Amino acid sequence: MAKLHSSLLSRECEMFQNMFSRPARVTSSMSLDGPPEMTKKGKEGSCDENPVIIPQLQPQSFRNFLLIIYGRPGDKEFRSLFKNATELAHAQAIMAFIKIIDIVDLAHRFIAPDIETWALSQLKSYSYLIETINAYPISSESHSRLLGYSKRTEHEELILWARHWTRSYYAGAIETPSIASSAFRPIQIIREQLVQEYKLAEMTRLGHEFWDKQSGLTREDRITLLGAQVRLTPLPQSIPLDWIYLGSPDQPGLRASLELCSECHFTRTWRAVFGSTYQDMLGSIAPLGGVFALSILPSRRQKFANGTKSLASDTCTKNCRDVCLKYIDKNMDAVFHRLTKFLPGPVWWSTTMSARHEDSWAAHLTDLTSSTLSHPTYPQDPTYYFRDGSLLLLVEETLFKVHSSILGRESEAFNILDPIDFCNTNEGIAPVHIAGETAFEIADLKAEHFRHFLFIFYGLPSSQNYRRVMSCENDAPQDDHNSVVNFHIYLDVAEIASRFSAHKLSSWAHDQLRKIAKAVYEELSRFLMRTDYQLRALLYAKRTQDEELVANVRNAIQLHFAWVSTSSPLKLINSAAGLDGSRERLIRVFKHPKLKNRPSSLWLCVLCHPQPWSRYLDERPPAVPRRSSYAFIRTSSFDASPTFDSRIGLGGNFELPEPQRDGYTD
């Protein structure tokens, strides 16, 4: 049994919209969520005693689907779903592959098209790892789900790939007796006919020594397999194998037959894989010789795929390699389809839903009566105010209603619902009463920053912005604007997670912050990282005592002001107002009261260009209120001799004359 949040499921899954009834709330009629609503007695989903029953669904498959809804970046299992298959260790890739099969299958069933589109794109990245995937024992249920999903969606390319993967798995399974023993049990459910026929062909070629060891095979089964073995030695002419002879003498060439471009040269690889050696195996009159050649056909297909990977031309406009692979897959289907004449037919299981379950399932789709919302004193956040939330938070005059069970997985602070304990555990939090409900006001926190924090908890792969944030995990290319946006999000998440002792999330955000600050600090400076984020990033880096992050953030600020002090690459800064504003921001960074050690390297940007900065300081901006600092800038501009140019990366070791502080305390 699983207890879930209907507001989260219904965001992406149309099938779950208006399906669940909410438990009755004992609240005031002036509640933020409207008047109390009494649920119908016996309504499914209203209590543990009467849950919603989802038929024909395994618990583990549903858990894998829920991982997308409830997963967080601090969870390695969740992060692995966003990585490219080649970046994962083999065991991790297998686990992620199985989870993605469940996700794409259930996303289609629950009508979550955005999640399905994302999962399908991730699934395709595993098509290059057939041999790696097949080295691990995988339940036939995963094969069945992928094959079933492919046929339901009529995705031709995925159908061919799923068949090839399943055949390749069983082709290699015999190398490991423990896998073979379970892979060919008659009770294994493979509903896909072409795969079923391939399995039976594989069993036939294994011979009587293998059959005798299988307790699941009856005497009648062995007689049937023996009869098929006799009929398939040698292979009958009716099995369509002419396509394998392309490129042979007196046969049309590969390029002419498939209309390949002149840039791709696959003929030699084709002959090496399907040439005379393999053709002789197909024509063998030895017992099981031809059947053995058919059983290794999927392995030959994969060998051709691997051999042509490096031969595909970058300038190819016809996707010649894919054309060849699809040609092989379609002809393989024809070969194994023909085997139905010689092998026992597949066992079919009913995949339809019973009438009782259909009636029960239809009952879940009844609409709930919408309640009229009252008008609270504070505005509700349009994104992160969930009516079924359990924790009401007030941040910068904005109400957030979130789920303590979700946030509490990363931080125990959010699991404390008692007002006194919650406030005592977390500094800067005070209880407030709003329309008869207890909310918690979080001080010294902006609503925008808190939204970034919640975005990590409630974001979904269907959101392009969420995928961009997660894609930095595998060093995917980012454009300059997205790099700045991601930097802002990582900084907000790292600070708030640290404040609420969400250690895993804080560590993940800190690592991402270091990566992006090191890799694209030039882009951060070019695209005008906002002043408040410049200050906060510098303070955060100093607070965490991360010297590398301090240096990279400082370099970004230096480089930004080095540009705006002369000729900026940004059109906005080239204007007089933009230039003055940028210069004032540098003074604001220097004058920030929380910077206990004034970063002298930032003053390098002031002293490098005395004339423009002197003109700016003549106007006595509000950011420089003290005459001592003003005099220090002016005198330092003229005393720095000899004149030098700005050098990014000098760090904080550059010696500057100590200013007369006039009682100013950092």
C-alpha positions as CSV (number, residue, x, y, z in Angstrom):
1,M,0.0,0.0,0.0
2,A,1.3,3.5,-0.9
3,K,0.0,6.8,0.6
4,L,0.6,9.5,-2.0
5,H,-0.1,13.2,-2.7
6,S,-2.9,13.6,-5.2
7,S,-1.7,17.1,-6.1
8,L,1.7,15.8,-7.2
9,L,0.4,12.9,-9.3
10,S,-2.3,14.9,-11.0
11,R,0.2,17.6,-12.2
12,E,1.5,15.2,-14.8
13,C,-0.9,12.3,-15.1
14,E,-4.3,13.0,-16.6
15,M,-5.6,9.7,-15.4
16,F,-5.1,10.8,-11.8
17,Q,-6.9,14.1,-12.1
18,N,-10.0,14.1,-10.0
19,M,-9.5,10.5,-9.3
20,F,-8.8,10.7,-5.6
21,S,-11.1,11.9,-2.9
22,R,-9.5,13.9,0.0
23,P,-10.1,13.0,3.6
24,A,-12.5,15.2,5.5
25,R,-10.8,18.2,7.1
26,V,-11.7,19.5,10.5
27,T,-11.0,23.2,9.9
28,S,-12.8,26.5,10.1
29,S,-15.1,27.6,7.4
30,M,-12.8,30.5,6.9
31,S,-9.8,28.2,6.1
32,L,-7.4,29.2,3.4
33,D,-8.6,26.2,1.5
34,G,-12.2,27.0,1.6
35,P,-15.1,25.5,3.6
36,P,-14.8,22.0,5.1
37,E,-15.5,19.2,2.7
38,M,-17.0,15.9,3.9
39,T,-16.0,12.9,1.8
40,K,-18.6,10.2,0.9
41,K,-18.6,7.2,3.2
42,G,-16.7,4.4,1.6
43,K,-15.1,6.4,-1.1
44,E,-12.0,4.7,-2.5
45,G,-8.8,6.4,-1.6
46,S,-10.3,8.3,1.4
47,C,-8.7,6.0,4.0
48,D,-6.3,3.1,4.5
49,E,-9.2,0.7,4.9
50,N,-10.5,1.5,1.4
51,P,-7.6,2.3,-0.9
52,V,-7.6,2.9,-4.6
53,I,-6.9,-0.4,-6.3
54,I,-4.8,-0.2,-9.5
55,P,-5.1,-3.6,-11.3
56,Q,-2.4,-5.4,-13.2
57,L,0.5,-3.4,-11.7
58,Q,3.5,-4.7,-9.8
59,P,4.6,-2.7,-6.7
60,Q,8.2,-2.4,-7.8
61,S,7.2,-1.0,-11.2
62,F,5.0,1.6,-9.5
63,R,7.9,2.5,-7.1
64,N,10.1,3.1,-10.1
65,F,7.5,5.4,-11.6
66,L,7.1,7.3,-8.3
67,L,10.8,7.8,-8.2
68,I,10.3,10.4,-11.0
69,I,7.6,12.2,-8.9
70,Y,9.3,12.1,-5.6
71,G,13.0,11.7,-6.4
72,R,15.6,14.3,-5.3
73,P,19.0,15.2,-6.6
74,G,20.6,14.1,-3.3
75,D,19.6,10.5,-4.3
76,K,22.1,8.8,-6.5
77,E,19.5,6.4,-7.8
78,F,17.4,9.4,-9.0
79,R,20.4,11.2,-10.5
80,S,21.4,8.1,-12.5
81,L,18.1,8.4,-14.5
82,F,19.3,11.7,-16.0
83,K,22.8,10.5,-17.0
84,N,23.7,9.1,-20.3
85,A,24.0,5.4,-20.3
86,T,27.7,5.5,-21.2
87,E,28.5,7.5,-18.0
88,L,27.2,4.9,-15.6
89,A,28.9,1.9,-14.2
90,H,27.6,-1.3,-15.8
91,A,25.5,-2.3,-12.7
92,Q,24.1,1.2,-12.4
93,A,23.2,1.3,-16.1
94,I,21.3,-1.9,-15.8
95,M,19.3,-0.7,-12.8
96,A,18.6,2.7,-14.5
97,F,17.6,0.9,-17.7
98,I,15.0,-1.3,-15.9
99,K,13.6,1.7,-14.1
100,I,13.2,3.7,-17.3
101,I,11.3,0.8,-18.9
102,D,8.8,0.9,-16.0
103,I,8.6,4.7,-16.1
104,V,7.9,5.0,-19.9
105,D,5.4,2.1,-19.7
106,L,3.4,3.6,-16.8
107,A,3.7,7.1,-18.1
108,H,1.9,5.9,-21.2
109,R,-0.7,4.0,-19.1
110,F,-1.4,7.0,-16.7
111,I,-1.5,9.5,-19.6
112,A,1.6,11.5,-18.6
113,P,2.8,12.5,-22.1
114,D,5.6,14.8,-21.0
115,I,7.2,12.2,-18.7
116,E,6.8,9.6,-21.4
117,T,8.6,11.8,-24.0
118,W,11.5,12.3,-21.6
119,A,11.7,8.7,-20.6
120,L,11.6,7.5,-24.2
121,S,14.5,9.8,-25.1
122,Q,16.5,8.4,-22.2
123,L,15.6,4.8,-23.2
124,K,17.1,5.3,-26.7
125,S,20.5,6.1,-25.2
126,Y,20.7,2.5,-24.1
127,S,20.4,1.1,-27.6
128,Y,24.2,1.2,-27.9
129,L,24.8,-0.9,-24.8
130,I,23.2,-4.2,-25.9
131,E,26.2,-6.3,-25.0
132,T,26.7,-4.6,-21.7
133,I,23.0,-5.0,-20.7
134,N,22.9,-8.6,-21.8
135,A,25.8,-9.5,-19.5
136,Y,23.4,-9.2,-16.5
137,P,20.4,-11.4,-15.7
138,I,17.2,-9.4,-16.4
139,S,13.7,-10.6,-15.7
140,S,11.7,-11.5,-18.7
141,E,9.0,-9.1,-17.3
142,S,11.2,-6.2,-18.3
143,H,11.4,-7.6,-21.9
144,S,7.7,-8.0,-21.9
145,R,6.9,-4.5,-20.7
146,L,9.2,-2.9,-23.3
147,L,7.8,-5.1,-26.1
148,G,4.3,-4.4,-25.0
149,Y,4.8,-0.7,-24.8
150,S,6.4,-0.6,-28.2
151,K,3.5,-2.3,-29.8
152,R,0.9,-0.3,-28.0
153,T,2.5,3.0,-29.2
154,E,3.2,1.5,-32.6
155,H,6.7,2.9,-32.4
156,E,8.3,0.9,-35.2
157,E,11.9,1.7,-34.4
158,L,11.5,0.8,-30.7
159,I,9.7,-2.4,-31.7
160,L,12.7,-3.5,-33.8
161,W,15.2,-2.5,-31.1
162,A,13.2,-4.2,-28.3
163,R,13.0,-7.5,-30.3
164,H,16.7,-7.3,-31.0
165,W,17.6,-6.7,-27.4
166,T,15.4,-9.6,-26.2
167,R,16.8,-12.0,-28.8
168,S,20.4,-10.9,-28.0
169,Y,19.8,-11.5,-24.4
170,Y,18.6,-15.0,-24.9
171,A,21.4,-15.7,-27.4
172,G,24.0,-14.9,-24.8
173,A,22.1,-16.5,-21.9
174,I,23.3,-20.0,-22.7
175,E,26.9,-19.0,-21.9
176,T,25.9,-18.9,-18.3
177,P,24.0,-22.0,-17.2
178,S,22.3,-20.3,-14.3
179,I,20.8,-17.7,-16.7
180,A,19.9,-20.4,-19.2
181,S,18.1,-22.5,-16.6
182,S,15.7,-19.7,-15.8
183,A,15.5,-18.0,-19.2
184,F,14.0,-20.9,-21.0
185,R,11.5,-22.1,-18.5
186,P,8.1,-22.6,-20.2
187,I,6.5,-20.5,-17.4
188,Q,8.3,-17.4,-18.5
189,I,5.8,-15.0,-20.0
190,I,6.9,-13.6,-23.4
191,R,3.8,-12.5,-25.3
192,E,5.7,-11.2,-28.3
193,Q,5.4,-13.9,-31.0
194,L,8.5,-13.1,-32.9
195,V,10.6,-13.2,-29.7
196,Q,8.8,-16.4,-28.6
197,E,9.7,-18.1,-31.8
198,Y,13.3,-17.1,-31.5
199,K,13.4,-18.5,-27.9
200,L,12.1,-21.8,-29.2
201,A,14.7,-21.8,-32.0
202,E,17.3,-21.2,-29.3
203,M,15.9,-24.1,-27.3
204,T,15.9,-26.4,-30.4
205,R,19.5,-25.8,-31.2
206,L,20.6,-26.5,-27.6
207,G,19.7,-30.2,-28.1
208,H,18.6,-33.0,-26.0
209,E,21.4,-32.7,-23.4
210,F,19.9,-29.3,-22.4
211,W,16.3,-30.5,-22.6
212,D,17.0,-33.5,-20.3
213,K,18.2,-31.1,-17.5
214,Q,15.1,-29.0,-17.6
215,S,12.5,-30.3,-15.2
216,G,9.9,-27.9,-16.6
217,L,9.9,-29.6,-20.0
218,T,7.5,-32.5,-20.3
219,R,8.0,-35.6,-22.4
220,E,5.6,-34.1,-25.0
221,D,7.7,-30.9,-25.1
222,R,10.9,-32.9,-25.8
223,I,9.2,-34.8,-28.6
224,T,7.9,-31.6,-30.2
225,L,11.4,-30.0,-30.0
226,L,13.0,-33.1,-31.4
227,G,10.6,-33.1,-34.4
228,A,11.4,-29.4,-35.0
229,Q,15.1,-30.2,-34.9
230,V,14.7,-32.8,-37.6
231,R,12.6,-30.5,-39.9
232,L,15.2,-27.7,-39.5
233,T,18.2,-29.8,-40.6
234,P,19.2,-28.5,-43.1
235,L,17.3,-25.2,-43.1
236,P,14.3,-25.2,-45.4
237,Q,14.5,-23.0,-48.5
238,S,11.3,-21.3,-47.5
239,I,13.1,-19.4,-44.7
240,P,13.9,-15.9,-46.2
241,L,17.6,-15.6,-46.1
242,D,18.4,-14.0,-49.5
243,W,19.1,-10.6,-47.9
244,I,22.2,-12.0,-46.1
245,Y,23.9,-12.6,-49.5
246,L,24.1,-8.9,-50.5
247,G,27.5,-8.0,-51.8
248,S,28.3,-11.6,-52.7
249,P,29.3,-12.6,-56.3
250,D,26.3,-12.4,-58.7
251,Q,24.4,-10.5,-56.0
252,P,23.5,-6.7,-55.9
253,G,25.8,-4.6,-53.7
254,L,24.9,-3.2,-50.3
255,R,25.1,0.4,-51.4
256,A,23.0,0.0,-54.5
257,S,20.4,-2.2,-52.7
258,L,19.9,0.1,-49.8
259,E,20.6,3.4,-51.6
260,L,23.4,4.4,-49.2
261,C,25.4,7.6,-49.7
262,S,28.9,7.6,-51.2
263,E,30.5,8.7,-47.9
264,C,29.6,5.6,-45.9
265,H,31.6,2.4,-46.6
266,F,30.0,-0.6,-44.8
267,T,30.4,-3.3,-47.5
268,R,33.6,-4.7,-45.9
269,T,32.0,-4.9,-42.5
270,W,28.9,-6.6,-44.0
271,R,31.0,-9.2,-45.7
272,A,33.0,-9.9,-42.5
273,V,29.8,-10.4,-40.5
274,F,27.5,-12.0,-43.0
275,G,30.0,-13.3,-45.5
276,S,31.0,-16.7,-46.7
277,T,31.8,-18.1,-43.2
278,Y,28.3,-17.3,-41.8
279,Q,26.7,-18.3,-45.1
280,D,28.3,-21.7,-44.9
281,M,26.9,-22.1,-41.4
282,L,23.4,-21.4,-42.6
283,G,23.8,-24.0,-45.4
284,S,25.3,-26.7,-43.2
285,I,23.7,-30.1,-43.3
286,A,25.1,-31.1,-39.9
287,P,22.6,-31.7,-37.2
288,L,21.5,-28.3,-35.7
289,G,24.1,-26.5,-37.9
290,G,21.6,-24.2,-39.6
291,V,19.6,-23.7,-36.4
292,F,22.8,-22.7,-34.6
293,A,23.4,-20.0,-37.3
294,L,19.9,-18.6,-36.9
295,S,20.3,-18.5,-33.1
296,I,23.4,-16.3,-33.4
297,L,21.8,-14.0,-35.9
298,P,21.1,-11.3,-33.2
299,S,24.8,-11.4,-32.2
300,R,25.8,-10.9,-35.8
301,R,23.5,-7.9,-36.1
302,Q,25.1,-6.4,-33.0
303,K,28.6,-7.1,-34.3
304,F,27.7,-5.2,-37.5
305,A,26.3,-2.3,-35.4
306,N,29.5,-2.1,-33.4
307,G,31.7,-2.4,-36.5
308,T,30.0,0.4,-38.4
309,K,29.8,2.9,-35.5
310,S,33.2,4.4,-36.3
311,L,32.7,4.1,-40.1
312,A,29.6,6.3,-40.2
313,S,30.5,9.6,-41.9
314,D,29.9,12.9,-40.1
315,T,28.6,14.4,-43.4
316,C,26.1,11.5,-44.1
317,T,22.7,13.0,-44.8
318,K,20.8,9.6,-45.2
319,N,21.6,8.0,-41.8
320,C,23.0,5.1,-43.6
321,R,24.0,3.1,-40.5
322,D,20.4,3.3,-39.2
323,V,19.1,2.3,-42.6
324,C,21.3,-0.8,-42.5
325,L,20.3,-1.8,-39.0
326,K,16.5,-1.3,-39.8
327,Y,17.0,-3.5,-42.9
328,I,18.6,-6.2,-40.8
329,D,15.9,-6.0,-38.1
330,K,13.0,-6.3,-40.5
331,N,14.5,-9.3,-42.3
332,M,15.2,-10.9,-38.9
333,D,11.6,-10.5,-38.1
334,A,10.7,-12.2,-41.4
335,V,13.1,-15.1,-40.6
336,F,11.7,-15.8,-37.1
337,H,8.1,-15.3,-38.3
338,R,8.7,-18.1,-40.8
339,L,9.7,-20.5,-38.0
340,T,6.1,-20.7,-36.8
341,K,5.7,-23.3,-39.5
342,F,8.3,-25.6,-38.0
343,L,8.2,-24.8,-34.2
344,P,5.5,-25.1,-31.6
345,G,3.3,-22.1,-31.4
346,P,3.6,-19.5,-28.6
347,V,1.5,-19.5,-25.5
348,W,-0.7,-16.4,-25.3
349,W,-1.9,-14.9,-22.1
350,S,-4.8,-12.6,-21.9
351,T,-3.8,-9.0,-21.5
352,T,-7.3,-7.6,-21.1
353,M,-8.8,-6.2,-17.9
354,S,-11.5,-8.1,-16.3
355,A,-15.0,-6.6,-16.2
356,R,-14.9,-6.3,-12.4
357,H,-11.7,-4.3,-12.6
358,E,-12.9,-2.2,-15.5
359,D,-16.0,-1.2,-13.4
360,S,-13.7,-0.5,-10.4
361,W,-11.3,1.5,-12.5
362,A,-14.1,3.6,-14.1
363,A,-15.4,4.5,-10.7
364,H,-12.1,6.2,-9.9
365,L,-12.6,8.7,-12.7
366,T,-15.6,10.5,-11.1
367,D,-15.2,14.2,-10.8
368,L,-14.8,15.9,-7.4
369,T,-16.8,18.9,-6.6
370,S,-14.5,21.9,-6.7
371,S,-14.5,24.1,-3.6
372,T,-14.6,27.9,-3.8
373,L,-11.4,29.3,-2.5
374,S,-11.5,32.2,0.0
375,H,-9.3,35.2,-0.2
376,P,-6.5,35.0,2.3
377,T,-4.7,37.9,3.7
378,Y,-1.4,36.9,2.1
379,P,-1.2,35.9,-1.6
380,Q,-0.8,32.2,-2.3
381,D,2.2,31.1,-4.4
382,P,0.9,30.1,-7.8
383,T,3.2,27.1,-8.1
384,Y,3.9,25.8,-4.6
385,Y,0.6,26.1,-2.8
386,F,-0.8,22.6,-2.6
387,R,-4.3,22.2,-1.1
388,D,-3.3,18.8,0.3
389,G,-0.1,20.2,1.8
390,S,0.6,19.7,5.5
391,L,3.1,22.6,6.2
392,L,2.1,26.3,5.7
393,L,5.1,28.6,5.3
394,L,5.2,32.4,5.0
395,V,8.1,33.7,3.0
396,E,8.4,37.4,2.1
397,E,4.6,37.9,2.4
398,T,3.9,34.9,0.2
399,L,2.2,31.7,1.4
400,F,3.6,28.3,0.5
401,K,1.8,25.2,1.4
402,V,4.0,22.1,0.9
403,H,4.2,18.5,2.0
404,S,6.3,17.9,5.1
405,S,6.7,14.3,4.1
406,I,8.5,15.3,1.0
407,L,10.8,18.0,2.4
408,G,11.3,15.9,5.5
409,R,13.1,13.3,3.5
410,E,16.1,15.7,3.0
411,S,15.7,17.7,6.3
412,E,14.4,16.5,9.6
413,A,13.5,20.1,10.3
414,F,10.4,19.9,8.2
415,N,9.2,16.8,9.9
416,I,8.6,18.7,13.1
417,L,5.0,19.9,12.9
418,D,4.7,21.1,16.5
419,P,5.0,24.9,16.4
420,I,7.2,25.3,19.5
421,D,9.6,22.5,18.5
422,F,9.7,23.7,14.9
423,C,10.6,27.2,15.9
424,N,13.1,26.1,18.5
425,T,14.9,23.8,16.1
426,N,15.2,26.4,13.3
427,E,16.4,29.9,13.9
428,G,14.6,32.8,12.2
429,I,11.2,31.1,12.2
430,A,8.2,32.3,14.0
431,P,4.6,30.9,14.1
432,V,1.8,33.1,12.8
433,H,-1.9,32.4,12.7
434,I,-3.6,33.0,9.4
435,A,-7.4,32.3,8.9
436,G,-7.4,29.8,11.8
437,E,-4.3,27.9,10.6
438,T,-0.8,28.0,12.0
439,A,1.8,29.0,9.5
440,F,5.6,29.5,10.0
441,E,7.2,32.7,8.9
442,I,10.8,32.3,7.7
443,A,12.8,35.4,8.1
444,D,15.8,36.6,6.0
445,L,14.7,34.6,3.0
446,K,13.4,35.8,-0.3
447,A,10.4,34.1,-2.0
448,E,12.4,33.7,-5.3
449,H,15.2,31.9,-3.5
450,F,12.7,29.6,-1.7
451,R,11.0,28.8,-5.0
452,H,14.4,27.6,-6.4
453,F,14.7,25.4,-3.3
454,L,11.3,23.9,-3.8
455,F,11.9,23.5,-7.5
456,I,14.4,20.8,-6.7
457,F,11.8,18.9,-4.6
458,Y,8.8,19.3,-7.0
459,G,10.5,19.6,-10.4
460,L,9.8,16.9,-13.0
461,P,11.7,15.6,-16.0
462,S,8.9,17.0,-18.2
463,S,10.1,20.5,-17.3
464,Q,12.9,21.6,-19.6
465,N,14.3,23.9,-16.9
466,Y,14.5,20.9,-14.5
467,R,16.3,18.8,-17.1
468,R,18.8,21.6,-17.6
469,V,19.5,21.8,-13.9
470,M,19.9,18.0,-13.7
471,S,21.9,17.8,-17.0
472,C,24.8,19.6,-15.4
473,E,25.4,16.4,-13.5
474,N,26.7,14.7,-16.7
475,D,28.5,17.8,-18.0
476,A,26.0,18.3,-20.8
477,P,26.7,21.5,-22.9
478,Q,24.8,24.5,-21.6
479,D,24.3,27.8,-23.3
480,D,25.6,30.9,-21.5
481,H,22.2,32.2,-20.2
482,N,21.3,28.8,-18.8
483,S,24.7,28.6,-17.0
484,V,23.9,31.8,-15.1
485,V,20.4,30.6,-14.3
486,N,21.7,27.3,-13.0
487,F,24.3,29.1,-10.9
488,H,21.6,31.1,-9.2
489,I,19.5,28.0,-8.5
490,Y,22.5,26.0,-7.2
491,L,23.5,28.9,-4.9
492,D,19.9,29.2,-3.5
493,V,19.6,25.5,-2.9
494,A,23.0,25.2,-1.3
495,E,22.4,28.1,1.1
496,I,18.8,27.1,2.1
497,A,19.7,23.4,2.4
498,S,22.6,24.3,4.6
499,R,20.3,26.4,6.8
500,F,17.8,23.6,7.3
501,S,20.5,20.8,7.7
502,A,19.6,19.0,4.5
503,H,23.1,17.7,4.2
504,K,22.8,15.5,1.1
505,L,21.1,18.2,-0.9
506,S,23.5,20.8,0.3
507,S,26.5,18.7,-0.7
508,W,25.0,18.0,-4.1
509,A,24.3,21.7,-4.8
510,H,27.7,22.7,-3.5
511,D,29.4,20.3,-5.9
512,Q,27.3,21.6,-8.8
513,L,28.1,25.1,-7.8
514,R,31.9,24.3,-7.9
515,K,31.6,22.7,-11.3
516,I,29.8,25.5,-13.0
517,A,31.9,28.2,-11.3
518,K,35.1,26.5,-12.5
519,A,33.9,25.7,-16.0
520,V,32.0,28.8,-17.0
521,Y,33.1,31.7,-14.8
522,E,33.8,33.7,-18.0
523,E,30.1,33.2,-19.0
524,L,29.0,34.2,-15.5
525,S,30.9,37.5,-15.9
526,R,29.7,38.2,-19.4
527,F,26.1,37.6,-18.7
528,L,25.9,39.9,-15.7
529,M,25.4,37.7,-12.7
530,R,23.1,39.8,-10.5
531,T,24.8,41.8,-7.8
532,D,23.0,40.1,-4.9
533,Y,24.2,36.7,-6.3
534,Q,27.8,38.0,-6.6
535,L,27.8,39.0,-3.0
536,R,26.0,35.9,-1.8
537,A,28.3,33.6,-3.8
538,L,31.4,35.3,-2.4
539,L,30.1,35.1,1.1
540,Y,28.9,31.5,0.7
541,A,32.3,30.4,-0.7
542,K,34.1,32.1,2.3
543,R,31.7,30.6,4.8
544,T,32.3,27.1,3.5
545,Q,36.0,27.8,3.4
546,D,36.2,26.5,-0.2
547,E,39.2,28.2,-1.6
548,E,38.7,27.0,-5.1
549,L,35.2,28.3,-5.2
550,V,36.3,31.6,-3.6
551,A,38.9,32.0,-6.4
552,N,36.5,31.2,-9.2
553,V,33.7,33.5,-7.9
554,R,36.3,36.3,-7.4
555,N,37.6,35.7,-10.9
556,A,34.1,36.0,-12.4
557,I,33.5,39.3,-10.5
558,Q,36.9,40.6,-11.5
559,L,36.4,39.8,-15.2
560,H,33.0,41.3,-15.2
561,F,34.1,44.7,-13.9
562,A,37.3,44.6,-16.0
563,W,35.0,44.5,-19.0
564,V,32.5,47.2,-17.9
565,S,35.3,49.6,-16.8
566,T,36.6,49.8,-20.4
567,S,34.5,48.5,-23.3
568,S,31.8,46.0,-22.4
569,P,30.7,43.2,-24.7
570,L,27.1,43.9,-23.5
571,K,25.1,46.5,-25.3
572,L,23.3,47.4,-22.2
573,I,26.4,48.3,-20.3
574,N,27.7,50.5,-23.2
575,S,25.2,53.1,-22.2
576,A,26.2,55.7,-19.7
577,A,23.6,54.7,-17.2
578,G,24.5,51.0,-17.5
579,L,28.2,51.8,-17.1
580,D,27.6,53.9,-14.0
581,G,25.3,51.2,-12.5
582,S,27.9,48.5,-13.1
583,R,30.7,50.5,-11.4
584,E,28.5,51.3,-8.4
585,R,27.9,47.5,-8.0
586,L,31.7,47.0,-7.6
587,I,31.7,49.5,-4.8
588,R,28.7,47.8,-3.2
589,V,30.6,44.5,-3.3
590,F,33.6,46.1,-1.5
591,K,31.4,47.9,1.1
592,H,29.3,44.9,2.0
593,P,29.3,44.7,5.8
594,K,29.6,40.9,5.9
595,L,32.8,40.8,4.0
596,K,35.1,40.9,7.0
597,N,38.2,40.8,4.8
598,R,37.9,43.2,2.0
599,P,39.0,41.3,-1.1
600,S,41.8,43.5,-2.3
601,S,41.9,41.7,-5.6
602,L,38.6,43.3,-6.4
603,W,40.1,46.7,-6.0
604,L,42.5,45.8,-8.8
605,C,39.7,46.6,-11.2
606,V,39.4,50.1,-9.8
607,L,43.1,50.8,-9.8
608,C,43.8,49.4,-13.3
609,H,41.7,52.1,-14.9
610,P,42.0,55.3,-12.8
611,Q,40.6,57.8,-15.2
612,P,37.1,56.3,-15.8
613,W,36.7,55.3,-12.2
614,S,37.9,58.7,-11.0
615,R,35.3,60.5,-13.1
616,Y,32.7,58.1,-11.7
617,L,33.8,58.8,-8.1
618,D,33.7,62.5,-8.6
619,E,29.9,62.1,-8.6
620,R,30.2,60.7,-5.0
621,P,27.7,57.8,-5.4
622,P,25.6,56.7,-2.4
623,A,27.5,53.5,-2.2
624,V,30.6,55.4,-1.1
625,P,29.4,57.5,1.8
626,R,32.6,57.8,3.7
627,R,35.2,60.4,2.7
628,S,38.0,58.1,3.7
629,S,37.0,55.4,1.3
630,Y,36.5,58.0,-1.4
631,A,40.0,59.5,-0.7
632,F,41.5,56.0,-0.7
633,I,40.2,55.2,-4.1
634,R,41.4,58.6,-5.5
635,T,44.9,58.4,-4.0
636,S,45.3,54.7,-4.7
637,S,44.5,55.4,-8.4
638,F,47.4,57.8,-8.6
639,D,49.8,56.1,-6.2
640,A,49.8,52.7,-7.9
641,S,53.0,52.9,-9.9
642,P,54.1,51.7,-12.3
643,T,50.8,51.5,-14.2
644,F,49.6,47.9,-14.8
645,D,46.8,46.0,-16.5
646,S,44.2,43.9,-14.9
647,R,45.2,40.2,-14.5
648,I,42.4,37.8,-13.7
649,G,43.6,35.1,-11.2
650,L,46.0,37.3,-9.2
651,G,43.9,36.3,-6.1
652,G,43.9,38.2,-2.9
653,N,47.7,38.5,-2.4
654,F,48.1,41.8,-4.2
655,E,49.4,44.4,-1.7
656,L,47.4,47.6,-1.5
657,P,48.0,50.6,0.7
658,E,45.9,50.4,3.8
659,P,43.2,53.0,3.8
660,Q,42.4,55.4,6.7
661,R,39.2,53.8,7.9
662,D,37.9,56.7,10.1
663,G,36.4,54.2,12.6
664,Y,34.8,52.1,9.9
665,T,34.5,48.5,11.0
666,D,34.2,45.7,8.4
